[in-house]
Amino acid sequence: MYKKLVSALYVLNIVSQAIFTLALPIGLGVLASYLLTKHAGAPSWIWALLIVLGAMSGLYSMIKFILSATAGLERLEKEHNTKEKKENSGNET
């Protein structure tokens, strides 16, 4: 039961961080485009450009994060399996 709870919390952490890494660059693009158009007098097409760049940056960082998180999870599972094999081989002799 304890291991399932920890696994569920680990997955929830990864999902929430992935959503955050996707949403933050988009939000920053919206904020920057608002500030540039309202206060600096930039043309209105800057909205589309910065939102698209934010979305592309967010997707890239989210995919990069998910790949690194799954690689870390695979490494932990491999270490756990190796540890279990060593304990089981020690118990058999």
PDB file of N, CA, C and O in Angstrom, chain B, residues numbered from 101:
ATOM      1  N   MET B 101       0.817  -1.191   0.000  1.00  0.00           N
ATOM      2  CA  MET B 101       0.000   0.000   0.000  1.00  0.00           C
ATOM      3  C   MET B 101       0.862   1.256   0.000  1.00  0.00           C
ATOM      4  O   MET B 101       0.577   2.213  -0.720  1.00  0.00           O
ATOM      5  N   TYR B 102       1.917   1.248   0.812  1.00  0.00           N
ATOM      6  CA  TYR B 102       2.799   2.405   0.913  1.00  0.00           C
ATOM      7  C   TYR B 102       3.491   2.683  -0.426  1.00  0.00           C
ATOM      8  O   TYR B 102       3.611   3.837  -0.837  1.00  0.00           O
ATOM      9  N   LYS B 103       3.944   1.625  -1.104  1.00  0.00           N
ATOM     10  CA  LYS B 103       4.632   1.805  -2.380  1.00  0.00           C
ATOM     11  C   LYS B 103       3.688   2.351  -3.443  1.00  0.00           C
ATOM     12  O   LYS B 103       4.098   3.153  -4.282  1.00  0.00           O
ATOM     13  N   LYS B 104       2.420   1.921  -3.416  1.00  0.00           N
ATOM     14  CA  LYS B 104       1.452   2.424  -4.396  1.00  0.00           C
ATOM     15  C   LYS B 104       1.173   3.908  -4.164  1.00  0.00           C
ATOM     16  O   LYS B 104       1.032   4.671  -5.119  1.00  0.00           O
ATOM     17  N   LEU B 105       1.094   4.313  -2.908  1.00  0.00           N
ATOM     18  CA  LEU B 105       0.858   5.715  -2.592  1.00  0.00           C
ATOM     19  C   LEU B 105       2.026   6.578  -3.045  1.00  0.00           C
ATOM     20  O   LEU B 105       1.827   7.646  -3.626  1.00  0.00           O
ATOM     21  N   VAL B 106       3.233   6.122  -2.784  1.00  0.00           N
ATOM     22  CA  VAL B 106       4.420   6.869  -3.204  1.00  0.00           C
ATOM     23  C   VAL B 106       4.487   6.938  -4.724  1.00  0.00           C
ATOM     24  O   VAL B 106       4.836   7.983  -5.275  1.00  0.00           O
ATOM     25  N   SER B 107       4.164   5.856  -5.406  1.00  0.00           N
ATOM     26  CA  SER B 107       4.167   5.865  -6.870  1.00  0.00           C
ATOM     27  C   SER B 107       3.116   6.825  -7.414  1.00  0.00           C
ATOM     28  O   SER B 107       3.375   7.548  -8.376  1.00  0.00           O
ATOM     29  N   ALA B 108       1.943   6.837  -6.809  1.00  0.00           N
ATOM     30  CA  ALA B 108       0.888   7.747  -7.259  1.00  0.00           C
ATOM     31  C   ALA B 108       1.293   9.196  -7.042  1.00  0.00           C
ATOM     32  O   ALA B 108       1.041  10.038  -7.904  1.00  0.00           O
ATOM     33  N   LEU B 109       1.909   9.505  -5.922  1.00  0.00           N
ATOM     34  CA  LEU B 109       2.366  10.862  -5.666  1.00  0.00           C
ATOM     35  C   LEU B 109       3.490  11.262  -6.618  1.00  0.00           C
ATOM     36  O   LEU B 109       3.569  12.415  -7.040  1.00  0.00           O
ATOM     37  N   TYR B 110       4.358  10.311  -6.953  1.00  0.00           N
ATOM     38  CA  TYR B 110       5.438  10.585  -7.903  1.00  0.00           C
ATOM     39  C   TYR B 110       4.861  10.919  -9.272  1.00  0.00           C
ATOM     40  O   TYR B 110       5.320  11.855  -9.927  1.00  0.00           O
ATOM     41  N   VAL B 111       3.862  10.162  -9.708  1.00  0.00           N
ATOM     42  CA  VAL B 111       3.226  10.427 -11.003  1.00  0.00           C
ATOM     43  C   VAL B 111       2.496  11.768 -10.969  1.00  0.00           C
ATOM     44  O   VAL B 111       2.555  12.525 -11.939  1.00  0.00           O
ATOM     45  N   LEU B 112       1.816  12.069  -9.878  1.00  0.00           N
ATOM     46  CA  LEU B 112       1.125  13.355  -9.745  1.00  0.00           C
ATOM     47  C   LEU B 112       2.117  14.507  -9.803  1.00  0.00           C
ATOM     48  O   LEU B 112       1.830  15.544 -10.401  1.00  0.00           O
ATOM     49  N   ASN B 113       3.266  14.337  -9.196  1.00  0.00           N
ATOM     50  CA  ASN B 113       4.316  15.355  -9.232  1.00  0.00           C
ATOM     51  C   ASN B 113       4.807  15.568 -10.659  1.00  0.00           C
ATOM     52  O   ASN B 113       4.970  16.710 -11.089  1.00  0.00           O
ATOM     53  N   ILE B 114       5.041  14.502 -11.389  1.00  0.00           N
ATOM     54  CA  ILE B 114       5.524  14.618 -12.765  1.00  0.00           C
ATOM     55  C   ILE B 114       4.482  15.305 -13.641  1.00  0.00           C
ATOM     56  O   ILE B 114       4.823  16.170 -14.447  1.00  0.00           O
ATOM     57  N   VAL B 115       3.221  14.928 -13.489  1.00  0.00           N
ATOM     58  CA  VAL B 115       2.161  15.532 -14.305  1.00  0.00           C
ATOM     59  C   VAL B 115       2.021  17.025 -13.996  1.00  0.00           C
ATOM     60  O   VAL B 115       1.897  17.838 -14.912  1.00  0.00           O
ATOM     61  N   SER B 116       2.040  17.382 -12.724  1.00  0.00           N
ATOM     62  CA  SER B 116       1.883  18.798 -12.373  1.00  0.00           C
ATOM     63  C   SER B 116       3.075  19.620 -12.863  1.00  0.00           C
ATOM     64  O   SER B 116       2.894  20.746 -13.326  1.00  0.00           O
ATOM     65  N   GLN B 117       4.275  19.080 -12.769  1.00  0.00           N
ATOM     66  CA  GLN B 117       5.435  19.802 -13.270  1.00  0.00           C
ATOM     67  C   GLN B 117       5.401  19.917 -14.790  1.00  0.00           C
ATOM     68  O   GLN B 117       5.813  20.939 -15.339  1.00  0.00           O
ATOM     69  N   ALA B 118       4.916  18.883 -15.475  1.00  0.00           N
ATOM     70  CA  ALA B 118       4.819  18.934 -16.930  1.00  0.00           C
ATOM     71  C   ALA B 118       3.822  20.007 -17.358  1.00  0.00           C
ATOM     72  O   ALA B 118       4.082  20.747 -18.307  1.00  0.00           O
ATOM     73  N   ILE B 119       2.694  20.099 -16.677  1.00  0.00           N
ATOM     74  CA  ILE B 119       1.704  21.132 -16.998  1.00  0.00           C
ATOM     75  C   ILE B 119       2.286  22.518 -16.727  1.00  0.00           C
ATOM     76  O   ILE B 119       2.072  23.448 -17.505  1.00  0.00           O
ATOM     77  N   PHE B 120       3.010  22.652 -15.639  1.00  0.00           N
ATOM     78  CA  PHE B 120       3.618  23.939 -15.303  1.00  0.00           C
ATOM     79  C   PHE B 120       4.656  24.348 -16.336  1.00  0.00           C
ATOM     80  O   PHE B 120       4.708  25.512 -16.734  1.00  0.00           O
ATOM     81  N   THR B 121       5.489  23.397 -16.780  1.00  0.00           N
ATOM     82  CA  THR B 121       6.514  23.731 -17.767  1.00  0.00           C
ATOM     83  C   THR B 121       5.899  24.049 -19.127  1.00  0.00           C
ATOM     84  O   THR B 121       6.531  24.723 -19.941  1.00  0.00           O
ATOM     85  N   LEU B 122       4.691  23.582 -19.386  1.00  0.00           N
ATOM     86  CA  LEU B 122       4.000  23.938 -20.623  1.00  0.00           C
ATOM     87  C   LEU B 122       3.325  25.302 -20.502  1.00  0.00           C
ATOM     88  O   LEU B 122       3.385  26.104 -21.434  1.00  0.00           O
ATOM     89  N   ALA B 123       2.692  25.571 -19.379  1.00  0.00           N
ATOM     90  CA  ALA B 123       1.886  26.781 -19.232  1.00  0.00           C
ATOM     91  C   ALA B 123       2.721  28.037 -18.970  1.00  0.00           C
ATOM     92  O   ALA B 123       2.350  29.125 -19.409  1.00  0.00           O
ATOM     93  N   LEU B 124       3.829  27.898 -18.270  1.00  0.00           N
ATOM     94  CA  LEU B 124       4.605  29.080 -17.901  1.00  0.00           C
ATOM     95  C   LEU B 124       5.145  29.842 -19.110  1.00  0.00           C
ATOM     96  O   LEU B 124       4.968  31.060 -19.150  1.00  0.00           O
ATOM     97  N   PRO B 125       5.787  29.221 -20.091  1.00  0.00           N
ATOM     98  CA  PRO B 125       6.265  30.007 -21.241  1.00  0.00           C
ATOM     99  C   PRO B 125       5.131  30.664 -22.032  1.00  0.00           C
ATOM    100  O   PRO B 125       5.302  31.763 -22.559  1.00  0.00           O
ATOM    101  N   ILE B 126       3.984  30.003 -22.117  1.00  0.00           N
ATOM    102  CA  ILE B 126       2.849  30.611 -22.812  1.00  0.00           C
ATOM    103  C   ILE B 126       2.378  31.847 -22.046  1.00  0.00           C
ATOM    104  O   ILE B 126       2.115  32.891 -22.643  1.00  0.00           O
ATOM    105  N   GLY B 127       2.275  31.724 -20.744  1.00  0.00           N
ATOM    106  CA  GLY B 127       1.873  32.862 -19.917  1.00  0.00           C
ATOM    107  C   GLY B 127       2.862  34.013 -19.999  1.00  0.00           C
ATOM    108  O   GLY B 127       2.465  35.177 -20.045  1.00  0.00           O
ATOM    109  N   LEU B 128       4.141  33.691 -20.017  1.00  0.00           N
ATOM    110  CA  LEU B 128       5.149  34.742 -20.147  1.00  0.00           C
ATOM    111  C   LEU B 128       5.076  35.409 -21.510  1.00  0.00           C
ATOM    112  O   LEU B 128       5.294  36.615 -21.625  1.00  0.00           O
ATOM    113  N   GLY B 129       4.768  34.631 -22.549  1.00  0.00           N
ATOM    114  CA  GLY B 129       4.596  35.212 -23.885  1.00  0.00           C
ATOM    115  C   GLY B 129       3.423  36.158 -23.932  1.00  0.00           C
ATOM    116  O   GLY B 129       3.505  37.226 -24.539  1.00  0.00           O
ATOM    117  N   VAL B 130       2.320  35.776 -23.291  1.00  0.00           N
ATOM    118  CA  VAL B 130       1.145  36.659 -23.237  1.00  0.00           C
ATOM    119  C   VAL B 130       1.473  37.929 -22.461  1.00  0.00           C
ATOM    120  O   VAL B 130       1.130  39.028 -22.898  1.00  0.00           O
ATOM    121  N   LEU B 131       2.128  37.789 -21.324  1.00  0.00           N
ATOM    122  CA  LEU B 131       2.479  38.952 -20.516  1.00  0.00           C
ATOM    123  C   LEU B 131       3.432  39.884 -21.263  1.00  0.00           C
ATOM    124  O   LEU B 131       3.239  41.100 -21.274  1.00  0.00           O
ATOM    125  N   ALA B 132       4.453  39.312 -21.882  1.00  0.00           N
ATOM    126  CA  ALA B 132       5.413  40.137 -22.620  1.00  0.00           C
ATOM    127  C   ALA B 132       4.745  40.844 -23.792  1.00  0.00           C
ATOM    128  O   ALA B 132       5.017  42.017 -24.046  1.00  0.00           O
ATOM    129  N   SER B 133       3.878  40.144 -24.504  1.00  0.00           N
ATOM    130  CA  SER B 133       3.215  40.786 -25.638  1.00  0.00           C
ATOM    131  C   SER B 133       2.267  41.890 -25.173  1.00  0.00           C
ATOM    132  O   SER B 133       2.150  42.921 -25.835  1.00  0.00           O
ATOM    133  N   TYR B 134       1.598  41.687 -24.055  1.00  0.00           N
ATOM    134  CA  TYR B 134       0.735  42.732 -23.503  1.00  0.00           C
ATOM    135  C   TYR B 134       1.554  43.969 -23.152  1.00  0.00           C
ATOM    136  O   TYR B 134       1.193  45.091 -23.506  1.00  0.00           O
ATOM    137  N   LEU B 135       2.660  43.746 -22.451  1.00  0.00           N
ATOM    138  CA  LEU B 135       3.492  44.881 -22.051  1.00  0.00           C
ATOM    139  C   LEU B 135       4.087  45.598 -23.254  1.00  0.00           C
ATOM    140  O   LEU B 135       4.163  46.827 -23.272  1.00  0.00           O
ATOM    141  N   LEU B 136       4.508  44.836 -24.257  1.00  0.00           N
ATOM    142  CA  LEU B 136       5.091  45.470 -25.437  1.00  0.00           C
ATOM    143  C   LEU B 136       4.069  46.263 -26.243  1.00  0.00           C
ATOM    144  O   LEU B 136       4.378  47.346 -26.739  1.00  0.00           O
ATOM    145  N   THR B 137       2.868  45.739 -26.376  1.00  0.00           N
ATOM    146  CA  THR B 137       1.871  46.463 -27.176  1.00  0.00           C
ATOM    147  C   THR B 137       1.270  47.644 -26.435  1.00  0.00           C
ATOM    148  O   THR B 137       1.039  48.693 -27.037  1.00  0.00           O
ATOM    149  N   LYS B 138       1.015  47.499 -25.162  1.00  0.00           N
ATOM    150  CA  LYS B 138       0.355  48.579 -24.411  1.00  0.00           C
ATOM    151  C   LYS B 138       1.317  49.682 -23.977  1.00  0.00           C
ATOM    152  O   LYS B 138       0.968  50.862 -24.023  1.00  0.00           O
ATOM    153  N   HIS B 139       2.511  49.309 -23.559  1.00  0.00           N
ATOM    154  CA  HIS B 139       3.409  50.302 -22.977  1.00  0.00           C
ATOM    155  C   HIS B 139       4.544  50.718 -23.905  1.00  0.00           C
ATOM    156  O   HIS B 139       5.037  51.841 -23.795  1.00  0.00           O
ATOM    157  N   ALA B 140       4.965  49.858 -24.804  1.00  0.00           N
ATOM    158  CA  ALA B 140       6.092  50.197 -25.674  1.00  0.00           C
ATOM    159  C   ALA B 140       5.638  50.562 -27.087  1.00  0.00           C
ATOM    160  O   ALA B 140       6.443  51.018 -27.900  1.00  0.00           O
ATOM    161  N   GLY B 141       4.365  50.366 -27.377  1.00  0.00           N
ATOM    162  CA  GLY B 141       3.862  50.738 -28.687  1.00  0.00           C
ATOM    163  C   GLY B 141       4.243  49.786 -29.808  1.00  0.00           C
ATOM    164  O   GLY B 141       4.305  50.195 -30.967  1.00  0.00           O
ATOM    165  N   ALA B 142       4.497  48.534 -29.486  1.00  0.00           N
ATOM    166  CA  ALA B 142       4.847  47.546 -30.512  1.00  0.00           C
ATOM    167  C   ALA B 142       3.605  47.216 -31.337  1.00  0.00           C
ATOM    168  O   ALA B 142       2.482  47.390 -30.863  1.00  0.00           O
ATOM    169  N   PRO B 143       3.801  46.739 -32.577  1.00  0.00           N
ATOM    170  CA  PRO B 143       2.640  46.387 -33.405  1.00  0.00           C
ATOM    171  C   PRO B 143       1.870  45.203 -32.825  1.00  0.00           C
ATOM    172  O   PRO B 143       2.412  44.424 -32.041  1.00  0.00           O
ATOM    173  N   SER B 144       0.615  45.075 -33.213  1.00  0.00           N
ATOM    174  CA  SER B 144      -0.258  44.060 -32.609  1.00  0.00           C
ATOM    175  C   SER B 144       0.081  42.642 -33.045  1.00  0.00           C
ATOM    176  O   SER B 144      -0.337  41.697 -32.375  1.00  0.00           O
ATOM    177  N   TRP B 145       0.817  42.446 -34.135  1.00  0.00           N
ATOM    178  CA  TRP B 145       1.169  41.098 -34.561  1.00  0.00           C
ATOM    179  C   TRP B 145       2.162  40.449 -33.599  1.00  0.00           C
ATOM    180  O   TRP B 145       2.395  39.242 -33.668  1.00  0.00           O
ATOM    181  N   ILE B 146       2.743  41.240 -32.711  1.00  0.00           N
ATOM    182  CA  ILE B 146       3.690  40.689 -31.729  1.00  0.00           C
ATOM    183  C   ILE B 146       2.996  39.706 -30.801  1.00  0.00           C
ATOM    184  O   ILE B 146       3.634  38.800 -30.265  1.00  0.00           O
ATOM    185  N   TRP B 147       1.654  39.883 -30.603  1.00  0.00           N
ATOM    186  CA  TRP B 147       0.885  38.946 -29.777  1.00  0.00           C
ATOM    187  C   TRP B 147       1.022  37.539 -30.326  1.00  0.00           C
ATOM    188  O   TRP B 147       1.399  36.616 -29.604  1.00  0.00           O
ATOM    189  N   ALA B 148       0.718  37.379 -31.595  1.00  0.00           N
ATOM    190  CA  ALA B 148       0.743  36.048 -32.215  1.00  0.00           C
ATOM    191  C   ALA B 148       2.145  35.456 -32.174  1.00  0.00           C
ATOM    192  O   ALA B 148       2.322  34.276 -31.873  1.00  0.00           O
ATOM    193  N   LEU B 149       3.133  36.279 -32.477  1.00  0.00           N
ATOM    194  CA  LEU B 149       4.510  35.791 -32.503  1.00  0.00           C
ATOM    195  C   LEU B 149       4.960  35.284 -31.132  1.00  0.00           C
ATOM    196  O   LEU B 149       5.510  34.188 -31.023  1.00  0.00           O
ATOM    197  N   LEU B 150       4.729  36.071 -30.103  1.00  0.00           N
ATOM    198  CA  LEU B 150       5.193  35.673 -28.769  1.00  0.00           C
ATOM    199  C   LEU B 150       4.395  34.512 -28.191  1.00  0.00           C
ATOM    200  O   LEU B 150       4.948  33.695 -27.454  1.00  0.00           O
ATOM    201  N   ILE B 151       3.112  34.422 -28.510  1.00  0.00           N
ATOM    202  CA  ILE B 151       2.325  33.288 -28.021  1.00  0.00           C
ATOM    203  C   ILE B 151       2.768  31.999 -28.710  1.00  0.00           C
ATOM    204  O   ILE B 151       2.873  30.956 -28.065  1.00  0.00           O
ATOM    205  N   VAL B 152       3.028  32.065 -30.018  1.00  0.00           N
ATOM    206  CA  VAL B 152       3.504  30.875 -30.740  1.00  0.00           C
ATOM    207  C   VAL B 152       4.882  30.467 -30.230  1.00  0.00           C
ATOM    208  O   VAL B 152       5.138  29.282 -30.013  1.00  0.00           O
ATOM    209  N   LEU B 153       5.769  31.436 -30.038  1.00  0.00           N
ATOM    210  CA  LEU B 153       7.096  31.115 -29.497  1.00  0.00           C
ATOM    211  C   LEU B 153       6.995  30.533 -28.080  1.00  0.00           C
ATOM    212  O   LEU B 153       7.728  29.605 -27.737  1.00  0.00           O
ATOM    213  N   GLY B 154       6.101  31.070 -27.271  1.00  0.00           N
ATOM    214  CA  GLY B 154       5.898  30.538 -25.923  1.00  0.00           C
ATOM    215  C   GLY B 154       5.369  29.115 -25.955  1.00  0.00           C
ATOM    216  O   GLY B 154       5.796  28.268 -25.171  1.00  0.00           O
ATOM    217  N   ALA B 155       4.426  28.852 -26.876  1.00  0.00           N
ATOM    218  CA  ALA B 155       3.876  27.496 -26.988  1.00  0.00           C
ATOM    219  C   ALA B 155       4.943  26.512 -27.454  1.00  0.00           C
ATOM    220  O   ALA B 155       5.028  25.396 -26.941  1.00  0.00           O
ATOM    221  N   MET B 156       5.756  26.921 -28.423  1.00  0.00           N
ATOM    222  CA  MET B 156       6.819  26.036 -28.899  1.00  0.00           C
ATOM    223  C   MET B 156       7.846  25.777 -27.804  1.00  0.00           C
ATOM    224  O   MET B 156       8.296  24.646 -27.619  1.00  0.00           O
ATOM    225  N   SER B 157       8.211  26.821 -27.085  1.00  0.00           N
ATOM    226  CA  SER B 157       9.162  26.676 -25.981  1.00  0.00           C
ATOM    227  C   SER B 157       8.588  25.806 -24.868  1.00  0.00           C
ATOM    228  O   SER B 157       9.299  24.987 -24.285  1.00  0.00           O
ATOM    229  N   GLY B 158       7.307  25.983 -24.577  1.00  0.00           N
ATOM    230  CA  GLY B 158       6.663  25.172 -23.544  1.00  0.00           C
ATOM    231  C   GLY B 158       6.597  23.705 -23.919  1.00  0.00           C
ATOM    232  O   GLY B 158       6.850  22.837 -23.084  1.00  0.00           O
ATOM    233  N   LEU B 159       6.257  23.420 -25.171  1.00  0.00           N
ATOM    234  CA  LEU B 159       6.221  22.022 -25.622  1.00  0.00           C
ATOM    235  C   LEU B 159       7.601  21.387 -25.558  1.00  0.00           C
ATOM    236  O   LEU B 159       7.753  20.247 -25.119  1.00  0.00           O
ATOM    237  N   TYR B 160       8.612  22.140 -26.002  1.00  0.00           N
ATOM    238  CA  TYR B 160       9.977  21.615 -25.968  1.00  0.00           C
ATOM    239  C   TYR B 160      10.424  21.310 -24.539  1.00  0.00           C
ATOM    240  O   TYR B 160      10.968  20.239 -24.267  1.00  0.00           O
ATOM    241  N   SER B 161      10.193  22.254 -23.632  1.00  0.00           N
ATOM    242  CA  SER B 161      10.634  22.030 -22.255  1.00  0.00           C
ATOM    243  C   SER B 161       9.823  20.933 -21.573  1.00  0.00           C
ATOM    244  O   SER B 161      10.363  20.200 -20.743  1.00  0.00           O
ATOM    245  N   MET B 162       8.520  20.802 -21.909  1.00  0.00           N
ATOM    246  CA  MET B 162       7.710  19.745 -21.321  1.00  0.00           C
ATOM    247  C   MET B 162       8.179  18.378 -21.795  1.00  0.00           C
ATOM    248  O   MET B 162       8.301  17.452 -20.993  1.00  0.00           O
ATOM    249  N   ILE B 163       8.442  18.244 -23.079  1.00  0.00           N
ATOM    250  CA  ILE B 163       8.918  16.960 -23.604  1.00  0.00           C
ATOM    251  C   ILE B 163      10.279  16.619 -23.014  1.00  0.00           C
ATOM    252  O   ILE B 163      10.527  15.470 -22.649  1.00  0.00           O
ATOM    253  N   LYS B 164      11.154  17.599 -22.919  1.00  0.00           N
ATOM    254  CA  LYS B 164      12.479  17.376 -22.326  1.00  0.00           C
ATOM    255  C   LYS B 164      12.358  16.931 -20.866  1.00  0.00           C
ATOM    256  O   LYS B 164      13.065  16.023 -20.429  1.00  0.00           O
ATOM    257  N   PHE B 165      11.457  17.574 -20.112  1.00  0.00           N
ATOM    258  CA  PHE B 165      11.249  17.202 -18.714  1.00  0.00           C
ATOM    259  C   PHE B 165      10.692  15.787 -18.592  1.00  0.00           C
ATOM    260  O   PHE B 165      11.157  15.006 -17.761  1.00  0.00           O
ATOM    261  N   ILE B 166       9.701  15.453 -19.412  1.00  0.00           N
ATOM    262  CA  ILE B 166       9.091  14.122 -19.333  1.00  0.00           C
ATOM    263  C   ILE B 166      10.110  13.040 -19.675  1.00  0.00           C
ATOM    264  O   ILE B 166      10.146  11.995 -19.025  1.00  0.00           O
ATOM    265  N   LEU B 167      10.934  13.282 -20.685  1.00  0.00           N
ATOM    266  CA  LEU B 167      11.956  12.294 -21.041  1.00  0.00           C
ATOM    267  C   LEU B 167      12.976  12.113 -19.923  1.00  0.00           C
ATOM    268  O   LEU B 167      13.391  10.989 -19.641  1.00  0.00           O
ATOM    269  N   SER B 168      13.384  13.207 -19.287  1.00  0.00           N
ATOM    270  CA  SER B 168      14.353  13.072 -18.198  1.00  0.00           C
ATOM    271  C   SER B 168      13.721  12.414 -16.976  1.00  0.00           C
ATOM    272  O   SER B 168      14.386  11.658 -16.269  1.00  0.00           O
ATOM    273  N   ALA B 169      12.446  12.693 -16.722  1.00  0.00           N
ATOM    274  CA  ALA B 169      11.769  12.078 -15.576  1.00  0.00           C
ATOM    275  C   ALA B 169      11.582  10.578 -15.791  1.00  0.00           C
ATOM    276  O   ALA B 169      11.760   9.797 -14.857  1.00  0.00           O
ATOM    277  N   THR B 170      11.229  10.169 -17.002  1.00  0.00           N
ATOM    278  CA  THR B 170      11.067   8.737 -17.259  1.00  0.00           C
ATOM    279  C   THR B 170      12.406   8.022 -17.237  1.00  0.00           C
ATOM    280  O   THR B 170      12.481   6.867 -16.818  1.00  0.00           O
ATOM    281  N   ALA B 171      13.464   8.689 -17.682  1.00  0.00           N
ATOM    282  CA  ALA B 171      14.786   8.070 -17.607  1.00  0.00           C
ATOM    283  C   ALA B 171      15.202   7.874 -16.146  1.00  0.00           C
ATOM    284  O   ALA B 171      15.776   6.845 -15.790  1.00  0.00           O
ATOM    285  N   GLY B 172      14.908   8.861 -15.311  1.00  0.00           N
ATOM    286  CA  GLY B 172      15.218   8.728 -13.886  1.00  0.00           C
ATOM    287  C   GLY B 172      14.403   7.635 -13.227  1.00  0.00           C
ATOM    288  O   GLY B 172      14.912   6.907 -12.375  1.00  0.00           O
ATOM    289  N   LEU B 173      13.131   7.511 -13.616  1.00  0.00           N
ATOM    290  CA  LEU B 173      12.282   6.457 -13.066  1.00  0.00           C
ATOM    291  C   LEU B 173      12.778   5.084 -13.491  1.00  0.00           C
ATOM    292  O   LEU B 173      12.790   4.157 -12.682  1.00  0.00           O
ATOM    293  N   GLU B 174      13.187   4.938 -14.741  1.00  0.00           N
ATOM    294  CA  GLU B 174      13.729   3.661 -15.203  1.00  0.00           C
ATOM    295  C   GLU B 174      15.006   3.309 -14.456  1.00  0.00           C
ATOM    296  O   GLU B 174      15.226   2.148 -14.111  1.00  0.00           O
ATOM    297  N   ARG B 175      15.856   4.312 -14.204  1.00  0.00           N
ATOM    298  CA  ARG B 175      17.088   4.067 -13.458  1.00  0.00           C
ATOM    299  C   ARG B 175      16.783   3.600 -12.032  1.00  0.00           C
ATOM    300  O   ARG B 175      17.431   2.683 -11.528  1.00  0.00           O
ATOM    301  N   LEU B 176      15.801   4.228 -11.385  1.00  0.00           N
ATOM    302  CA  LEU B 176      15.431   3.821 -10.029  1.00  0.00           C
ATOM    303  C   LEU B 176      14.856   2.412 -10.005  1.00  0.00           C
ATOM    304  O   LEU B 176      15.160   1.636  -9.098  1.00  0.00           O
ATOM    305  N   GLU B 177      14.027   2.072 -10.993  1.00  0.00           N
ATOM    306  CA  GLU B 177      13.474   0.721 -11.056  1.00  0.00           C
ATOM    307  C   GLU B 177      14.567  -0.313 -11.293  1.00  0.00           C
ATOM    308  O   GLU B 177      14.528  -1.399 -10.715  1.00  0.00           O
ATOM    309  N   LYS B 178      15.538   0.014 -12.135  1.00  0.00           N
ATOM    310  CA  LYS B 178      16.645  -0.901 -12.410  1.00  0.00           C
ATOM    311  C   LYS B 178      17.481  -1.128 -11.147  1.00  0.00           C
ATOM    312  O   LYS B 178      17.871  -2.258 -10.854  1.00  0.00           O
ATOM    313  N   GLU B 179      17.754  -0.052 -10.401  1.00  0.00           N
ATOM    314  CA  GLU B 179      18.501  -0.188  -9.151  1.00  0.00           C
ATOM    315  C   GLU B 179      17.718  -1.009  -8.138  1.00  0.00           C
ATOM    316  O   GLU B 179      18.292  -1.819  -7.411  1.00  0.00           O
ATOM    317  N   HIS B 180      16.410  -0.799  -8.092  1.00  0.00           N
ATOM    318  CA  HIS B 180      15.569  -1.556  -7.156  1.00  0.00           C
ATOM    319  C   HIS B 180      15.562  -3.044  -7.517  1.00  0.00           C
ATOM    320  O   HIS B 180      15.657  -3.897  -6.635  1.00  0.00           O
ATOM    321  N   ASN B 181      15.449  -3.352  -8.805  1.00  0.00           N
ATOM    322  CA  ASN B 181      15.458  -4.747  -9.241  1.00  0.00           C
ATOM    323  C   ASN B 181      16.798  -5.412  -8.964  1.00  0.00           C
ATOM    324  O   ASN B 181      16.843  -6.577  -8.570  1.00  0.00           O
ATOM    325  N   THR B 182      17.890  -4.681  -9.165  1.00  0.00           N
ATOM    326  CA  THR B 182      19.216  -5.217  -8.877  1.00  0.00           C
ATOM    327  C   THR B 182      19.366  -5.499  -7.384  1.00  0.00           C
ATOM    328  O   THR B 182      19.936  -6.518  -6.994  1.00  0.00           O
ATOM    329  N   LYS B 183      18.863  -4.609  -6.565  1.00  0.00           N
ATOM    330  CA  LYS B 183      18.930  -4.780  -5.111  1.00  0.00           C
ATOM    331  C   LYS B 183      18.108  -5.993  -4.674  1.00  0.00           C
ATOM    332  O   LYS B 183      18.540  -6.762  -3.814  1.00  0.00           O
ATOM    333  N   GLU B 184      16.913  -6.165  -5.271  1.00  0.00           N
ATOM    334  CA  GLU B 184      16.084  -7.321  -4.933  1.00  0.00           C
ATOM    335  C   GLU B 184      16.755  -8.624  -5.354  1.00  0.00           C
ATOM    336  O   GLU B 184      16.690  -9.615  -4.626  1.00  0.00           O
ATOM    337  N   LYS B 185      17.393  -8.633  -6.510  1.00  0.00           N
ATOM    338  CA  LYS B 185      18.086  -9.847  -6.977  1.00  0.00           C
ATOM    339  C   LYS B 185      19.226 -10.217  -6.032  1.00  0.00           C
ATOM    340  O   LYS B 185      19.429 -11.392  -5.728  1.00  0.00           O
ATOM    341  N   LYS B 186      19.970  -9.207  -5.568  1.00  0.00           N
ATOM    342  CA  LYS B 186      21.060  -9.473  -4.637  1.00  0.00           C
ATOM    343  C   LYS B 186      20.530 -10.019  -3.313  1.00  0.00           C
ATOM    344  O   LYS B 186      21.125 -10.930  -2.737  1.00  0.00           O
ATOM    345  N   GLU B 187      19.421  -9.470  -2.831  1.00  0.00           N
ATOM    346  CA  GLU B 187      18.844  -9.946  -1.577  1.00  0.00           C
ATOM    347  C   GLU B 187      18.297 -11.368  -1.740  1.00  0.00           C
ATOM    348  O   GLU B 187      18.454 -12.197  -0.844  1.00  0.00           O
ATOM    349  N   ASN B 188      17.666 -11.650  -2.861  1.00  0.00           N
ATOM    350  CA  ASN B 188      17.121 -12.983  -3.095  1.00  0.00           C
ATOM    351  C   ASN B 188      18.226 -14.020  -3.280  1.00  0.00           C
ATOM    352  O   ASN B 188      18.081 -15.153  -2.823  1.00  0.00           O
ATOM    353  N   SER B 189      19.314 -13.661  -3.932  1.00  0.00           N
ATOM    354  CA  SER B 189      20.404 -14.609  -4.105  1.00  0.00           C
ATOM    355  C   SER B 189      21.113 -14.868  -2.773  1.00  0.00           C
ATOM    356  O   SER B 189      21.633 -15.962  -2.552  1.00  0.00           O
ATOM    357  N   GLY B 190      21.137 -13.885  -1.901  1.00  0.00           N
ATOM    358  CA  GLY B 190      21.736 -14.068  -0.574  1.00  0.00           C
ATOM    359  C   GLY B 190      20.881 -14.931   0.318  1.00  0.00           C
ATOM    360  O   GLY B 190      21.416 -15.626   1.182  1.00  0.00           O
ATOM    361  N   ASN B 191      19.569 -14.915   0.145  1.00  0.00           N
ATOM    362  CA  ASN B 191      18.653 -15.701   0.957  1.00  0.00           C
ATOM    363  C   ASN B 191      18.626 -17.157   0.544  1.00  0.00           C
ATOM    364  O   ASN B 191      18.338 -18.027   1.366  1.00  0.00           O
ATOM    365  N   GLU B 192      18.924 -17.438  -0.728  1.00  0.00           N
ATOM    366  CA  GLU B 192      18.864 -18.820  -1.240  1.00  0.00           C
ATOM    367  C   GLU B 192      20.042 -19.663  -0.795  1.00  0.00           C
ATOM    368  O   GLU B 192      19.903 -20.882  -0.688  1.00  0.00           O
ATOM    369  N   THR B 193      21.183 -19.075  -0.535  1.00  0.00           N
ATOM    370  CA  THR B 193      22.364 -19.854  -0.169  1.00  0.00           C
ATOM    371  C   THR B 193      22.436 -20.151   1.284  1.00  0.00           C
ATOM    372  O   THR B 193      23.379 -20.801   1.735  1.00  0.00           O
TER     373      THR B 193
END
